[in-house]
Amino acid sequence: MTRLEHLAALLGEAPPELRPGHVWLVGAGPGDPSKLTLEALAGLAQAELLVHDELVDPRILALAPEGAERLFMGKRGGRPSAKQADIIAELVAAARAGRRVVRLKGGDPYVFGRGGEEALALAGAGIPCRVVPGLTAGLAGLAAAGIPATLRGVSQAVTLATAHAAEGAPDALDWAALARFGQPIVLYMAMRRLEAVVESLLSGGLPGETPAAVVRAATTPDQAVLEATLATLSGAVRAAGMEGPAVVVVGGIVSARKVLGNYGF
Ligand SMILES: C[S@@+](CC[C@H](N)C(=O)[O-])C[C@H]1O[C@@H](n2cnc3c(N)ncnc32)[C@H](O)[C@@H]1O
């Protein structure tokens, strides 16, 4: 059976068709191929051009047909990376040339991955596009570490935020308001600004003893979890020499790890 026939058997119907001239904006999940959705697999199996980010596992890239063109056009934190305008131009040109295009992004394409911008640009250019959600690192990373994203009796909300403002833009986040909100916070792209972020939350009134954790490279063989308190977090991360990609979680939900830690993966 081909991959598509397998999928059809699983889905109980023909998998959705990636048509010539269409783009699928696909979430690859947090890392391990086991976290890929069936719909993402269907897109990959039909791709003629695969435009992907840096954090995508080679085993996922290998799911596209052998003859498909694979083009790395991602962002590399702090290093030269493809310009957003060039990525969009590539997607538009390939779709207009009648190719079946998959734009593959880590996690979920609409969560801190600039997928929203790309979809808006495609819509502006009149290119048909299907968005295929993926498992976002902020939620999968917590599950991997044995931390429930919400927990009745402990929290009533969870904030997904990034410490990384748009290029040239000031940090628009009101950290003191987040601290006052008192509900768990899951931070993306926060490692390089960790000290400043922790300082803002502390001076905003979040108690230093608030449980906190960092989940690095969730779902990959490099996965590592560090647990601390808000007050000790930056020092512990520095001492451990821990680097991204990582999500930082601050809030009472982290304590559940004492019981649920072994339920992670
Ligand atoms: C540009 S954002 C993309 C987020 C992605 N769209 C998502 O939904 O997960 C990149 C950030 O996601 C987080 N991240 C991505 N993969 C991760 C992983 N496997 N483990 C922990 N954090 C990860 C890190 O905070 C990283 O700096």
The ligand as a Gaussian input file, in Angstrom:
#p B3LYP/6-31G(d) Opt

LIG

0 1
 C        9.383000      30.372000      16.249000
 S        8.687000      29.540000      17.634000
 C        7.702000      28.365000      16.800000
 C        6.646000      27.752000      17.664000
 C        5.860000      26.664000      16.939000
 N        5.088000      27.231000      15.854000
 C        4.948000      25.881000      17.879000
 O        3.720000      25.955000      17.748000
 O        5.475000      25.161000      18.712000
 C       10.073000      28.618000      18.195000
 C       10.005000      28.386000      19.694000
 O        9.136000      27.298000      19.972000
 C        9.600000      26.590000      21.096000
 N        9.905000      25.226000      20.670000
 C        9.846000      24.715000      19.432000
 N       10.128000      23.396000      19.439000
 C       10.344000      23.072000      20.720000
 C       10.651000      21.846000      21.398000
 N       10.768000      20.696000      20.739000
 N       10.802000      21.879000      22.736000
 C       10.656000      23.018000      23.430000
 N       10.369000      24.200000      22.842000
 C       10.213000      24.230000      21.518000
 C       10.832000      27.320000      21.608000
 O       10.402000      28.268000      22.562000
 C       11.315000      27.981000      20.336000
 O       12.118000      29.106000      20.625000

